[in-house]
Amino acid sequence: MSDLAGCPLCEGDGGALVWRGERLRVIHADEPGFPAFHRLIWNAHVAEFSDLTEADREHCMQAVALVEQVLREQLEPDKVNLASLGNVVPHLHWHVVARHTWDSHWPAPLWAAAQRPRDAEREDGLAARLPQLHQALRERLQHWARPFTQ
Amino acid sequence: MSDLAGCPLCEGDGGALVWRGERLRVIHADEPGFPAFHRLIWNAHVAEFSDLTEADREHCMQAVALVEQVLREQLEPDKVNLASLGNVVPHLHWHVVARHTWDSHWPAPLWAAAQRPRDAEREDGLAARLPQLHQALRERLQHWARPFTQ
């Protein structure tokens, strides 16, 4: 793994760690208004998705799809948003965000202007499901990763 | 392919067609301020990335990475942004956008508020390179897709 001095995703987890594998980790992000905001972070410092080898890209997107699938099963979102931007922190990370029609920004991207006030009650309801979600994510990611670590 | 009545990405190309394969197509989007905005659109109507089979997900992301790579080679962007949102049009499509430090929104996401006025001269300079970019995209995507159509 290549660490880059000064890169916040090399020097720290980048959020509340949910699961760490050899090549990538999943964190829960503290993003107001979006209780089910997660990031999948490639452990090594690479800037662009196409900097990865094809094998690593497949590994990465298998994990992205798995996180998305578990979010869908556990939270029944109206949509999942995936994004790899990295303009501010050019260390490969995928935003994986469960979106709901009641959220403050729906149907706009979460980076756009809010469409309505936040719904604290529904946000709290979603947040209450995070422990079970994170347990499910750990189990599924660990099961998925097992063949790579043998 | 399953078409959905009323879905703009089932009923049309969704932009200026650059290349069409059996499973996906690449279009150039007319998005003011971002001359190098492309979308990779899955031809069949599926909403979420994890609705695809693993083989189709790999196929999809091979193409996303290839489009990103050609954009990097041809346009030397400061960053490429990838996103699959679909809140408004829930038909799987990937935004693949070449970002530059001079663009109106840098380093914010392109859906956020602008950070500065648009630079018409540099936008025009980027737009002038699109014919060559699109030719390169067609050649590379066609070469990549050949094994799948034999």
Interface residues (C-beta under 8 A of the other chain):
Chain A: A47 E48 F49 S50 E54 R57 E58 M61 Q62 V64 A65 L66 E68 Q69 R72 D78 K79 V80 N81 L82 A83 S84 L85 G86 N87 V88 P90 R99 W106 P107 A108 P109 W111 A112 A113
Chain B: A47 E48 F49 S50 L52 E54 R57 E58 M61 Q62 V64 A65 L66 E68 Q69 R72 D78 K79 V80 N81 L82 A83 S84 L85 G86 N87 V88 P90 R99 W106 P107 A108 P109 W111 A112 A113
